[in-house]
Amino acid sequence: CHRAIGKSGDLTGYHWGLTRKRAILGWEAGQISS
């Protein structure tokens, strides 16, 4: 799941890479605040 984060709060592995994970999370954050 792209929403899973590590115990330290850092982004951890994602099947399609951390760049895509950051992009999805950023997009979702924009959708929630809009």
C-alpha positions as CSV (number, residue, x, y, z in Angstrom):
1,C,0.0,0.0,0.0
2,H,1.4,3.4,-0.9
3,R,0.2,4.8,2.5
4,A,2.4,2.6,4.6
5,I,5.4,4.3,6.2
6,G,8.3,3.1,8.2
7,K,8.5,3.0,12.0
8,S,10.7,6.1,11.9
9,G,8.2,8.0,9.8
10,D,10.3,7.7,6.6
11,L,8.8,6.5,3.3
12,T,9.8,2.8,2.8
13,G,9.7,0.5,-0.2
14,Y,6.9,0.5,-2.7
15,H,6.5,-1.9,-5.6
16,W,6.6,0.9,-8.2
17,G,9.3,3.0,-6.4
18,L,9.5,5.8,-3.9
19,T,9.2,8.5,-6.6
20,R,5.8,7.3,-7.5
21,K,4.8,6.8,-3.9
22,R,5.7,10.5,-3.1
23,A,3.7,11.6,-6.2
24,I,0.6,9.6,-5.2
25,L,0.8,10.9,-1.6
26,G,1.3,14.5,-2.8
27,W,-1.7,14.2,-5.1
28,E,-3.9,12.7,-2.3
29,A,-2.8,15.5,0.0
30,G,-3.9,18.1,-2.6
31,Q,-7.3,16.3,-3.0
32,I,-8.0,16.3,0.7
33,S,-7.1,20.0,1.3
34,S,-9.1,21.2,-1.8
